[in-house]
Amino acid sequence: MTAVDRVRREALRLEAVSLLEAGWSDAGIGRSFRVTRMSVNRWRRSWTAGGTAALASKGAGGMRYGLTDDQLACLQVELAKGPAAYGRHEDQRWTLARIAAVIAELFTVSCTVAGVDVLMHRLG
């Protein structure tokens, strides 16, 4: 998501809060903004707990640990060697957990399986 998209979504959440203050229901706001009732409910809970500051954009999603371009190139070379190069002789398939272990070993970076999933999609 681009920075412009994040700003647009933040503005949408803030506009939804004004409707919440006016007494609108979660379902009504959801229909009006073309989002799910659960999204509106999540915004309501965030707003109740932390005010409008809690609705601020938290930045781009995905991998927050950020591998450099050189590290990404290195990772692609290492993954091309296959799992056997990392002691996985019984099963020649990369799993997200195995890739996370390789990233940790090569770059001393801890990452989640979900983060590896996003990274693999970015790398194609």
Sequence and secondary structure as in RCSB ss.txt:
>XXXX:A:sequence
MTAVDRVRREALRLEAVSLLEAGWSDAGIGRSFRVTRMSVNRWRRSWTAGGTAALASKGAGGMRYGLTDDQLACL
QVELAKGPAAYGRHEDQRWTLARIAAVIAELFTVSCTVAGVDVLMHRLG
>XXXX:A:secstr
  HHHHHHHHHHHHHHHHHHHTT  HHHHHHHHTS HHHHHHHHHHHHHH GGGGS     S SS   HHHHHHH
HHHHHT GGGGT  S     HHHHHHHHHHHH     HHHHHHHHHHH 
